[in-house]
Amino acid sequence: MGREGGTPVPSGQQARAQASAITPGRQSPEAEPAPTDRVLALFGGHRLSPAQRRIAQYLVDHLTEAAFLSITELAERVGVSQPSVTRFASSLGFSGFPALREALQPIALSAVAGSPDTREEIRRNELQAAVDTEIENLETLRRLLADPNQVLDIGRELARSTPLTILGLRISVSLAEYFAYAARRIHPDVRLVTRGGSVAYDALLQSREAGGTWVLAFAMPRHANETLAAMRAARRTGLRVALITDLTLGPLVDEADVALTAGTGSRLVFDSYAAPVVLSAAVLQAMADADPERTQVRLEGYEQVADQHDFFLED
C-alpha cells in the first residue's frame, strides 16, 4: 500500500483480472498465489493518503468479512466517511466501491477455504513486505552512492554556508530536526526552519543577510505546498537550495539547485524513512569530511562539554 512511486497501479479491470485469474480448480495448488499476494496486488504501487491506508489496512486485516460489507458498513468500521471509501476505490482504478468489493470477494472466499490463520498470515506478511520495501529503497540508494561525487560536492557547499539553514515542514520536520541536531556538532551556525509562511520567509531572509548561501530542504510525502513556497522564497533571497526528497520529477525538484533522491517506505499507514535517513547521514559525513580540522575541534569541544555537564549515561 502507499501514499502520506513505484510501478503504476493496474486499472480496476486489470486488478480484477489479476485477483481472479487463478481460482480453485483451474491450476494446481502450487501455482495459486496466496490470498495475501492477491490482496496486495490490488493495493500495491499506489500512493494513498493516511486515511486511505486505514481503509486498505482494514480490508487486509478483515478480508473475509470486509469483502462483503456495504459501503456504509465499511465506512463505519474504519471510522471514515462514505465519500472517503469511494475516493479510495477510485484511487485504485475502480469505478467505485462495488467494483472493488467484487474484486475482493473471490479472494475472501479462497481465504475462507484455506488456512484458518489467513488474517494473521496477511498481517505478518504485510509487515514483512514493508521491511522488504525499505530494503529495496536502501539497495537503490546504495547504487546511487556508488558514485559519491554529488553527495560529496553538496556536503562541501553546505559546510561552507555560514549560516546553514535546514528546512523541513509538516511530516518532514523530524528529518530536518535530525539533520540540524547532528550538523550543529560540526558546523558553527545551523538554523532550523520548521514553520512555513511569513515565518519561514523571515528566517530565510535573515540567513541570507547573515552571509548564508545554501538551504537544505526536506520534502517527504505528502509534499506540502508551503515547502514549495519556502523553496521559492529562498531562491528569491539569493539562497541556493539543496533538496532531499523521494521525488525524481515535479515542481519541488525543478525549484532545487540540487536534488538528492531516496525512496520512502509506503506499505504502512505512515511512511517510513530508512533510505532518507541514511542519505542524510551520508550528507552529514560529507560535510564533516569537507573541513576535517573544524569537525575535529568542534566534536572534541562538544565531548568536553558533555562530560562536564554529564549529558549522557555511561555506556
N, C-alpha and C positions, 0 to 999 in steps of 0.2 A: 504494500500500500504506500501511499506517499502523497503529498503536497503539504505546510505550516507552522537531465531528465531521462535519461534512460530511454529504453525502447518505446516507441509510440504505442499507445494502448490500442488494442483491436477495437473495431466498431462493435456496437451491440450485437449485430448479426454475426460478426466473426467470433465474438466472445461466446455467444450461444453455441456456435458450431464447435468451438474448442471444448466447451464444457460438456457437450453431449455427444461428441464424436465417438466416444468409446463407452458403450453401455454393456451391462452383463449379458453374456451370450454371444456377443459379436466377436470378441477376441479372447485369447487366453488370459487368465487372471494375471499372469506375469506382465502382460502388456498394458494392463489397465492402470492409469495413474491413480494415485491415492486421492481421496476427497480433498485433502489439504492442497495438493498441487492444482486441482481443478478450480477450487475457490480462488486461490491466489492468481490463477491465470486470468480471472475476471478483474481482479483489483490491481494487479501488478502493473508497474510502469506509469501510473497516474500521479499527478500532483494534486493532492486533496488538502483541503483546509483541515485544521484540527477537529472541527465539528463533524466534517465528513468522515474523518478517520474513525471517530467514535461510532458512527453508523457501520462502517466497514468492519470494525473490530467486533461489534455486537453480532453481525452476521457470521463472522468467523467463529466466534465463541459459542453461538447458539444456532448453528446451522440447521440442525434437524427441525427445530421449532420455528426459527425466524423465516425460513423459506416459504412458510405457509401463512404468515401474518398478513393482515391488511396494512395499508399504508398508515392508517390511523393507529393501529396497534403497535406497529414498529416505531412510529414517532414517539408514542407514549413510553414504550420500553426504554428507548435510548435517551429520552428527555430532550428531543428536538421538535421543531415544527414540521408539519406535513410538507410545506414547500421545500424545506431543507432536504427531506428524503427525495423529493422529485429532482431537485438540483443535483443531488448525489448520483442518482441513476443516470441523469443526463451527462454528467461529467465522465461517466464510464462509457458513454457512447450509446446508451439505450434510449429508446423513445420515451420511457417513463418507468415508474416503479413496477408496474405489471410485467413489463418485458424483462426487467432484471429478475424479478421473482420467478418468472418462467425459466430463466437460465439456471437459477439456484435449485429449483425443486428436484430435477433428476440427480443432482449431486447429493442433495439431502437424502433422497431415497437410497442411493447407493451407500451412503454413510450408515443409514439405519441397518442395512443388510450386512454391513461389515462389522468391524470391531466395536464393542461397547465403549471403548475408551477413545472414540474418534474425536470428541471435543477436546480432551486433554492432549491428544496427538496433534491436533491442529494448532492449539495454543503453543505447545512445545516447539513444533516445527516453525511456527511464525516467529517466535523469539530467536530461534537459531538462524532463521533467514535474515533477521535484522542484523545479526552479527556477521553473517556472510556478506551482506551488502557493504558493511563497513570494511571488511577485509578487501573486497573488490575496490573500494574507494582508496584504500591505502596502497594497494598494488598499482593503481593508476597514478597516484602521487609519486610512488617510488620510481615509476618510469619517467615521470616528468622531471624528477630531480637527478636523473642520470646525466643531464646537462644542467649543472647548478648555476650557470653564469647569470641567468636572470635574477635568481634569488640573491646571489652574492652582490650583484650590481645594486639592487634596490636596498639591500642591507647597508651598503656603503652610503647611499644617498640619505637614508633615514638617520644613520649615525651622524651625518654632518649637519642635519637640520636642527638648529637650536633657536627656539624650542621645537620639539616634535609633537605634533597633535595626533591623537588617536581618536577616531570617530566610530561610534557604534550605537545604533538606535534600536529600540524595541528588542526583539529577540537576540539581536547581535550585541547587546550590551555586555553579556557575560564574556564573550570572546575579546571584546575591546578592553574590558577590565583586566582580564588575564594578561593580555599583551602589555598594557600600560604598567601593571604591577611589576612584571619582570623587567620591562625596559627601564624603569626608574633605577634599577640596580646598576645599570651600565651606562646610562645617559643622564646628563645633568639637568635637563629640563623637559619633562614629558607632561603634556596636558591632555586630559581625557575629556571628551565631549560625549555625553550620553543623552542630551536633550536636543530636540530639533527646533525649528522655527528661528525666531529672532535671537534666542539664547545661543544657539549654535553659531549663527552668523556673527554675533559679538565675539565669541570665543575665537573663531577663525580669524576675524579681523585683527584681534589683539595679538594672536600668534604671528600673523604676518608682519604687523608693525614692530614686533619684538625681534624680528630677524628670521623667523621660521621660513622654510622653503617647501616643506612637504607635510602632507596629511596622509596617514594610513587609515583607510576606511574599511569596515567590515560590513558586508551585506549578505545576510543569510535569509532563506525563505521563512516567512513570507516577506518579500522585498518591499520595503516601506517607501512610499512616495517622498517622505521627508528626508530619507537618506539621499535620494537623487537630488532634492533641492539643496541639501547641505553640501553635496559634492560640487554642484554648480556654483554655490556661494563661495566655496573655497577657491574655485578657479577664478572667479571674478576678483577676489582679493589678490590674486597673483600666486597663490599656493599651487603646487603640483600635487596630484592625487594618485596614491597607490591604493589598489583595491584588492582585498581578499574576499572571494565570493565563490559560489557554486556555479555561477553562470559562465558561459563562454561567449554569449552574444546578448545584445539588448542595450537599452539606454544607459544602464549603470556602467557596463563595460565601455561603452562609447565615450562616456564622460571621463573615464580614468586615463591618466597618462600611462600607467602600468597596471595590468590586471593579472593576479595570480589565482588560479582556479583549483579548488578542492571540492570533491563531491560530498554531499551530506547524506546521512542515512535517513531514509524516509519510510521505513517499514512500520514504524510505531506511531502512536498518536502525535508525539512531538519529535521533530528531527533530532538526530544525534550527530556529533561533530568531531569524530575521531580524526578524519583527514584534515579539516581546517585547523584543529589544534596542533597537529604535527607540523603543518605548513607554517603556522605562526611561530612555533618553536624554532623552525629552520631559519626564518627571517631574523628572529632574535639572535640566533647563533651567528648569522652573517653580520649583524650589527656589532656583536661583541668582537668578532674577528677583524672588523674594519678598523678598529682602534684598540689594539690589544693592551697598550700601556694604560690608557684611560680605563679600560674594562678592569684590568687587574687592580688598579688603585681603588676604584670605586667598590669592587667586590670585597677587597680586604678591609676597606673602611667600614663597610656595612657589617661585616662579620664582627669587627671590634665593638661596634655599637650594639649589635645583637647580644654579644656576650656580656657587655657591661650592664645591659638592662634586662637580661635574662628573658629574651623573647621566646625562646623555644625550649621544649622538653629535651632532655638529654637522650640521645639515641643509644 
